[in-house]
Amino acid sequence: MGSITSRYQQIGNAVPVNMAYHVGKCLITMLTEKVDKNSMMYSRKIHKNQVKQLSIPGLNY
């Protein structure tokens, strides 16, 4: 297990920097702007599972 500091360091080392940046950017966008329910996209998979996807304004790919 280790100390609390080493545990935080292990978590930090496990998350790629670019991924953490983009997740943080999306979270900030979602927290500072209202998400319109009409902007949500819906899709169906082959096995009748519904998957709800959000169109996130902060993520422009």
C-alpha positions in Angstrom: 0.0 0.0 0.0 2.5 2.7 1.1 2.0 6.2 2.3 -0.8 8.5 1.1 1.7 10.4 -1.0 2.9 7.3 -2.7 -0.7 6.2 -3.4 -1.5 9.5 -5.1 1.8 9.2 -7.1 0.8 5.8 -8.3 -2.6 7.1 -9.5 -0.9 10.0 -11.2 1.5 7.8 -12.9 -1.3 5.5 -14.1 -3.1 8.2 -16.0 -1.6 9.5 -19.3 -1.0 13.3 -19.2 -2.9 14.0 -22.4 -5.9 11.9 -21.3 -6.0 13.7 -17.9 -5.8 17.1 -19.7 -8.8 16.3 -22.0 -10.9 14.8 -19.2 -10.3 17.8 -17.1 -11.1 20.2 -20.0 -14.4 18.4 -20.6 -15.3 18.4 -16.9 -14.6 22.1 -16.7 -16.8 22.7 -19.8 -19.6 20.6 -18.4 -19.5 22.3 -15.0 -19.4 25.8 -16.3 -22.0 25.5 -19.1 -25.4 24.1 -19.1 -25.7 20.9 -21.1 -28.8 21.0 -23.3 -30.7 17.7 -23.3 -31.5 18.2 -26.9 -27.8 18.2 -27.8 -27.5 14.6 -26.6 -27.0 12.0 -29.3 -28.5 8.5 -29.1 -27.3 5.4 -30.9 -28.3 1.7 -30.8 -25.9 -1.2 -30.8 -26.5 -4.5 -32.6 -27.6 -6.3 -29.4 -30.4 -3.8 -28.6 -28.3 -2.0 -26.0 -28.9 1.7 -25.9 -25.9 3.9 -25.6 -26.3 7.5 -24.7 -23.5 9.8 -25.9 -23.0 13.5 -24.9 -21.8 16.0 -27.4 -19.3 17.8 -25.3 -18.5 21.4 -26.5 -15.0 21.4 -24.9 -13.9 18.4 -27.0 -13.3 19.4 -30.6 -12.0 16.5 -32.6 
